[in-house]
Amino acid sequence: MDPMSGPYVIRGSVSLPEAELMWRFSRSSGPGGQHVNTTDSQVELRFDLAKTEALPPVWKERALANLAGRLVDGVVSVRASEHRSQWRNRETAAVRLASLLAEATAPPPKPRRATRIPRGINERRLREKKQRSDTKRGRGGRGWD
């Protein structure tokens, strides 16, 4: 079997644990011509998010909450069948899983701080609005006869 291209980093020093990844291969409907009927090039990569110890507890909670719709019994799965070779599909699936977990474990964005609109800007807006309305009112054909 080909060696995988190193650990797939999720974020910082945390990466996907090779031992906890479950691979499944099957016939792909993707590209491959006659070759497609003979090779199991489609890859399904599964990762047990609920039982893993590789993620920090805070990240794990976040991921479980954010990926709730995608999980089946706490397991997240990713498929790849774009490439003809099983090895490239494995790479794609692993990268996809790593980026999915990176997105799911990201901290929530900082809340927006409300700021006041400067008075000058508001006055200018109202003045331009008034001008526009006068221009439009002047277009009516009344009083011309």
Residue frames relative to the residue before (quaternion, step in Angstrom):
aa qw qx qy qz dx dy dz
M 1.0000 0.0000 0.0000 0.0000 0.00 0.00 0.00
D 0.5141 -0.6520 0.4652 0.3069 3.58 -1.03 0.83
P 0.4670 -0.6527 0.4993 0.3265 3.57 -1.03 0.65
M 0.4599 -0.6654 0.5067 0.2984 3.57 -1.00 0.81
S 0.5170 -0.6652 0.4354 0.3173 3.59 -1.09 0.56
G 0.8148 -0.3175 0.1417 0.4639 3.54 0.38 1.27
P 0.6742 -0.4873 0.3598 0.4225 3.54 -1.32 0.08
Y 0.3633 -0.7230 0.5429 0.2248 3.57 -1.03 0.75
V 0.2757 -0.8013 0.5165 0.1229 3.51 -0.33 1.32
I 0.3242 -0.7217 0.5798 0.1947 3.55 -0.93 0.96
R 0.7097 -0.3307 0.2294 0.5783 3.56 0.74 -1.08
G 0.8176 0.1558 -0.1363 0.5373 3.57 -0.96 0.83
S 0.7807 -0.2935 0.2301 0.5014 3.57 -0.79 -0.99
V 0.5568 0.6075 -0.3934 0.4076 3.60 1.26 0.04
S 0.0365 0.8010 -0.5965 0.0356 3.58 -0.83 0.96
L 0.6571 -0.5104 0.3736 0.4100 3.57 -1.31 0.29
P 0.3533 -0.7354 0.5270 0.2380 3.62 -0.75 0.93
E 0.4721 -0.7090 0.4561 0.2576 3.57 -0.58 1.23
A 0.6678 0.5384 -0.3021 0.4157 3.60 0.96 -0.90
E 0.7249 0.4504 -0.2493 0.4578 3.60 1.09 -0.64
L 0.5455 0.6082 -0.4074 0.4081 3.59 1.27 0.01
M 0.1625 -0.7773 0.6017 0.0851 3.57 -0.90 0.96
W 0.1664 -0.8089 0.5613 0.0541 3.57 -0.61 1.17
R 0.0010 -0.7685 0.6395 0.0219 3.55 -1.15 0.67
F 0.1501 -0.8057 0.5704 0.0555 3.57 -0.86 0.94
S 0.0603 0.7949 -0.6015 0.0519 3.54 -1.05 0.77
R 0.6625 -0.4806 0.3744 0.4357 3.55 -1.28 0.18
S 0.2927 -0.7793 0.5368 0.1374 3.52 -0.92 0.95
S 0.3673 -0.7035 0.5528 0.2543 3.55 -1.17 0.56
G 0.4909 0.6917 -0.4052 0.3411 3.55 1.33 -0.01
P 0.7961 -0.3092 0.2145 0.4740 3.59 -1.29 -0.36
G 0.3708 0.7389 -0.5175 0.2210 3.58 -1.17 0.48
G 0.3429 -0.7631 0.4932 0.2385 3.60 1.21 -0.21
Q 0.8163 -0.1577 0.1444 0.5365 3.56 -1.00 -0.84
H 0.5678 0.6337 -0.3439 0.3972 3.52 1.22 -0.68
V 0.6019 0.6261 -0.3435 0.3573 3.57 1.12 -0.77
N 0.6604 0.5310 -0.3116 0.4300 3.58 1.10 -0.62
T 0.7326 0.4438 -0.2372 0.4584 3.57 1.19 -0.32
T 0.7598 0.3655 -0.2146 0.4931 3.61 1.14 -0.39
D 0.3880 -0.6879 0.5626 0.2445 3.52 -1.17 0.66
S 0.0665 0.8613 -0.5000 0.0608 3.55 0.41 1.21
Q 0.5836 0.5545 -0.4021 0.4362 3.63 1.13 -0.31
V 0.1685 -0.8006 0.5724 0.0541 3.53 -0.94 0.95
E 0.0632 -0.7517 0.6541 0.0554 3.55 -1.02 0.83
L 0.1194 -0.7958 0.5932 0.0247 3.53 -0.70 1.16
R 0.0662 -0.8076 0.5859 0.0117 3.57 -0.76 1.05
F 0.0758 -0.7876 0.6116 -0.0007 3.53 -1.08 0.83
D 0.3220 -0.7631 0.5321 0.1758 3.56 -0.70 1.12
L 0.2238 -0.8229 0.5153 0.0845 3.52 -0.06 1.37
A 0.6500 0.5460 -0.3193 0.4213 3.57 1.02 -0.79
K 0.7789 0.3680 -0.1882 0.4717 3.61 0.96 -0.81
T 0.5083 0.6957 -0.4104 0.2986 3.60 1.19 -0.32
E 0.2536 -0.7467 0.5958 0.1519 3.54 -1.20 0.66
A 0.4971 0.7035 -0.3965 0.3174 3.58 1.33 -0.13
L 0.7082 0.4282 -0.2582 0.4984 3.58 1.14 -0.57
P 0.5350 -0.5865 0.4811 0.3719 3.59 -1.11 0.61
P 0.6364 -0.5826 0.3374 0.3764 3.64 -0.96 0.79
V 0.6411 0.5251 -0.3335 0.4495 3.61 0.99 -0.82
W 0.6486 0.5161 -0.3079 0.4670 3.57 0.96 -0.91
K 0.6476 0.5422 -0.3171 0.4314 3.53 0.96 -0.95
E 0.6434 0.5150 -0.3205 0.4670 3.59 0.96 -0.89
R 0.6550 0.5238 -0.3051 0.4511 3.55 0.93 -0.97
A 0.6705 0.5049 -0.2915 0.4588 3.56 0.89 -0.99
L 0.6526 0.5120 -0.3178 0.4593 3.59 0.91 -0.87
A 0.6667 0.4915 -0.3020 0.4719 3.58 1.03 -0.77
N 0.7205 0.4649 -0.2545 0.4472 3.60 0.87 -0.99
L 0.7570 0.3601 -0.2020 0.5064 3.59 1.06 -0.68
A 0.2429 0.8203 -0.4952 0.1512 3.58 1.27 0.24
G 0.6822 0.5071 -0.2901 0.4397 3.61 0.96 -0.82
R 0.7082 0.4630 -0.2470 0.4722 3.59 1.17 -0.58
L 0.6229 0.5921 -0.3348 0.3864 3.58 1.20 -0.45
V 0.1081 -0.7386 0.6603 0.0824 3.52 -1.17 0.70
D 0.8163 -0.1356 0.0177 0.5612 3.58 -0.35 1.28
G 0.7215 -0.4610 0.2446 0.4550 3.58 0.95 0.87
V 0.6162 0.5298 -0.3437 0.4706 3.59 1.30 0.14
V 0.1934 -0.7615 0.6082 0.1133 3.58 -0.89 0.95
S 0.0726 -0.8161 0.5722 0.0351 3.60 -0.90 0.86
V 0.1507 -0.7704 0.6182 0.0399 3.53 -1.18 0.80
R 0.1798 -0.7897 0.5796 0.0902 3.59 -0.97 0.89
A 0.0039 0.7812 -0.6240 -0.0186 3.55 -1.19 0.55
S 0.1405 0.7929 -0.5848 0.0974 3.56 -0.85 0.97
E 0.3402 0.7759 -0.4802 0.2274 3.59 1.18 0.48
H 0.7512 0.4036 -0.2098 0.4784 3.57 1.03 -0.77
R 0.5687 -0.5974 0.4414 0.3534 3.54 -1.25 0.42
S 0.7433 0.3983 -0.2406 0.4805 3.58 1.00 -0.69
Q 0.5501 -0.6298 0.4472 0.3175 3.52 -1.03 0.87
W 0.6290 0.5623 -0.3379 0.4172 3.56 1.01 -0.85
R 0.6804 0.4737 -0.2961 0.4743 3.61 0.92 -0.89
N 0.6229 0.5217 -0.3410 0.4729 3.58 1.09 -0.63
R 0.6095 0.5397 -0.3493 0.4640 3.58 1.09 -0.68
E 0.6310 0.5317 -0.3202 0.4654 3.56 0.98 -0.91
T 0.6687 0.5179 -0.2918 0.4466 3.56 0.85 -1.06
A 0.6708 0.5037 -0.2989 0.4550 3.58 0.88 -0.97
A 0.6685 0.5026 -0.3066 0.4544 3.60 0.91 -0.88
V 0.6502 0.5031 -0.3145 0.4746 3.58 0.96 -0.87
R 0.6432 0.5353 -0.3131 0.4492 3.56 1.00 -0.87
L 0.6588 0.5022 -0.3035 0.4708 3.56 0.96 -0.90
A 0.6468 0.5230 -0.3200 0.4535 3.58 0.95 -0.88
S 0.6967 0.4541 -0.2951 0.4705 3.61 0.88 -0.86
L 0.5944 0.5567 -0.3588 0.4561 3.59 1.11 -0.64
L 0.6865 0.4684 -0.2770 0.4822 3.57 0.93 -0.92
A 0.6097 0.5482 -0.3544 0.4496 3.59 1.06 -0.70
E 0.6669 0.4970 -0.2929 0.4716 3.55 0.99 -0.90
A 0.6974 0.4951 -0.2696 0.4426 3.57 0.93 -0.95
T 0.7318 0.4166 -0.2477 0.4791 3.60 1.09 -0.61
A 0.4317 0.7121 -0.4590 0.3097 3.59 1.28 -0.06
P 0.5157 -0.6404 0.4586 0.3370 3.58 -1.02 0.72
P 0.5707 -0.5946 0.4190 0.3812 3.60 -1.06 0.61
P 0.5696 -0.6101 0.4120 0.3655 3.61 -1.05 0.64
K 0.5785 -0.5788 0.4315 0.3797 3.57 -1.15 0.57
P 0.5066 -0.6461 0.4597 0.3386 3.60 -0.98 0.74
R 0.5154 -0.6551 0.4615 0.3035 3.56 -1.08 0.76
R 0.3056 -0.7370 0.5705 0.1950 3.54 -0.95 0.89
A 0.4003 -0.7241 0.5071 0.2413 3.55 -0.74 1.05
T 0.0681 -0.7846 0.6155 0.0287 3.55 -0.99 0.87
R 0.4766 -0.6742 0.4766 0.3018 3.56 -1.13 0.59
I 0.4563 -0.6421 0.5353 0.3049 3.54 -1.17 0.64
P 0.4793 -0.6701 0.4711 0.3151 3.64 -0.79 0.89
R 0.5914 -0.6198 0.3843 0.3440 3.56 -0.98 0.88
G 0.6293 0.5649 -0.3366 0.4142 3.59 0.95 -0.89
I 0.6553 0.5134 -0.3141 0.4564 3.59 0.96 -0.87
N 0.6588 0.5108 -0.3076 0.4587 3.55 0.95 -0.89
E 0.6555 0.5106 -0.3142 0.4591 3.58 0.95 -0.89
R 0.6434 0.5208 -0.3275 0.4556 3.59 0.96 -0.84
R 0.6321 0.5360 -0.3282 0.4532 3.57 0.99 -0.86
L 0.6873 0.4809 -0.2885 0.4616 3.58 0.86 -0.94
R 0.6282 0.5371 -0.3313 0.4552 3.59 1.06 -0.79
E 0.6714 0.4883 -0.2932 0.4742 3.62 0.94 -0.92
K 0.6141 0.5506 -0.3348 0.4556 3.56 1.10 -0.74
K 0.6536 0.5163 -0.2966 0.4672 3.54 0.96 -0.94
Q 0.6424 0.5322 -0.3126 0.4543 3.58 0.96 -0.93
R 0.6554 0.5149 -0.2997 0.4643 3.55 0.94 -0.97
S 0.6667 0.5006 -0.3132 0.4548 3.57 0.92 -0.87
D 0.6269 0.5247 -0.3364 0.4674 3.62 1.06 -0.73
T 0.6219 0.5426 -0.3308 0.4575 3.59 1.02 -0.89
K 0.7007 0.4705 -0.2748 0.4605 3.57 0.85 -0.97
R 0.6316 0.5272 -0.3434 0.4530 3.56 1.01 -0.78
G 0.6444 0.5462 -0.3084 0.4375 3.58 1.08 -0.74
R 0.6136 0.5762 -0.3481 0.4126 3.58 1.20 -0.34
G 0.5249 0.6348 -0.4256 0.3747 3.58 1.15 -0.34
G 0.4519 -0.7341 0.4387 0.2539 3.64 -0.87 0.84
R 0.3976 0.7381 -0.4798 0.2587 3.65 1.18 0.25
G 0.8033 0.3150 -0.2276 0.4514 3.55 -1.20 0.59
W 0.5373 0.6364 -0.4002 0.3824 3.59 1.22 0.23
D 0.6579 0.5600 -0.3289 0.3815 3.60 1.13 -0.42
